[in-house]
Amino acid sequence: MAYTVVAHYRCAPADEETVRATLLKVREATRAEPANEVYEVHVVEGEPGGFLLYERYADRAGFEAHKGAGHFKELIVETVWPLLVERSVTFAEAL
């Protein structure tokens, strides 16, 4: 059953380029994961420092594997998250 993650990130405008570049690196690494079906990075219009991530995995186990990947820890947990002033995430399973 497909598992979808929609994340909304907001950083200070001064950190926007660092976050953008890092998210694009994550996108490339994540798209190579066996269970990843979609990983898109969007800039939120009218919201400086705003990003929206849309991710879909074959199943929840695929997403859990993604969270255990070295690039997730290095690029998301250690690089992006410390720069965020706001983060919200929605998890959904396909019917």
Buried (B, 14 or more C-beta within 10 A) or exposed (E): EBBBBBBBBBBEEEBBEEBBEBBEBBBEBBEEBEBBBEBEBEEEEEEEBBBBBEBBBBBBEBBEBBEEBEBBEBBBEEBBEEBBEEEEEEEEEEE
